[in-house]
Structure formats: C-alpha cells, structure tokens
Amino acid sequence: MTRPTRVVIVDDHPLVAEGIEAILESYDDIEVAATLSGGQEVIDRLEALAPDVILMDLNMPGLNGLSATEMILEQRPETRILVLSMHDTPEYISNALGHGAMGYVLKDVPTDEIKRAIDAVMSGERYLCTGAEGALRPVMSGGREQLTNREQTVLLQLAQGKSNKEVALALDISVRTVETHRKNIKRKLGISSTAGLTRYALEHGVLQGTGVNV
C-alpha cells in the first residue's frame, strides 16, 4: 500500500484553511500534516513536516507566499508548491510559476478540483485551474517565463564559468539545488548548453558591471 500524500496548508485565513483541511481529510490517500498561518512558519518546520505538497496562499503578513516558495524549493527541491489564491491576474499567476510553483488554483474552484490539482503536481505535471489558464494564455503566447531572482543569481555564476559545485559554495546552497536551478533556467530560456547560457547572459547584460570578460 502506498503512503498517503503529505500536504501542508499555508493560509492566514483560518476559515479558509480549516475548510480546505476538512475537504482533504475526506480522501484516504491524503494526509494533512499541518495547517499553518504564514510563510516563515512553514520554513521553520519544513524539515520536520517533510511535505509532498504545500498549498500556498500568496498574500500573507511577514514572509509572503512567493518568497516562501523560493526558500522552500532551495531547501527541498522535491516539494511541490500549489498556489491557492483569490487573485486571477496574469502577473500573480506568472510570478508564482516563475518562483517555482507547479500549480495555481483559484480559491473559488469546486472542492474536488483541489484534489485533482494535488494529484497532477504529484505526478510531475503543472496544473492551472481553468480561470488561471485563461488569464495566463495571452501572456504565455507572447513570451517566455521570467527567471526568479535566485535563478538570475545562479545564471550569473554559471555564466562566469563556475561549476555547479563552485556555485553551490558561493551561494551556500547544495549542488543538487544548483542543478535544479540550472535545469529550470535552461527550460525557461529554451537553452540546452552552458555556452548558450553564457551567450544569453552576455547579450542580456547579466554580466555587466561584474568585471567578467567572456
């Protein structure tokens, strides 16, 4: 028998969080490991909770959902972040995906759609609810996803000719995390080689002001 999917809910509205928890607890293959009210709280308890999926609100006091998502994925790249938000604007959605979220679901979706979204991201697929997909379609047809701040930092290091190990030491993160960032950067930019990354960095001014000649 396979173990249930461990889910952590992060939302500063208790009624919303409790409602989602009640829905998810009705499924035998889901275990709600915790319901938390802020980004910092999930960072502090991340290793102990070891979630498979985090349902993440975006607008929270203190550490917001976007920053928390980036920090979580640096510590545990295998965690799937599924944003659960009331905001349906392209900026919110593309920002969340750009920071590493694997899915985006609006809070007014039918309850069974949250379960479908969890199943999708657990199988490695990106999930956008109908409202989010519709909002994002014009944006995605017009250009590539944006790199996160951390991905830009990693790109700069790689473009300077550093190895994954050297980047990991410089940024105080694991080699595995560097590899994950590197893979995401290549996917977002549509580049398959390190030389291509260096060329992109040079053409887009990433190396300006660093004193590096490439």
Helices and strands as residue ranges (DSSP letters): E 5-10, H 14-24, E 30-36, H 39-44, H 46-49, E 53-56, H 65-75, E 80-85, H 90-98, E 103-106, H 111-122, E 127-128, H 130-140, H 149-159, H 164-171, H 175-189, H 194-203
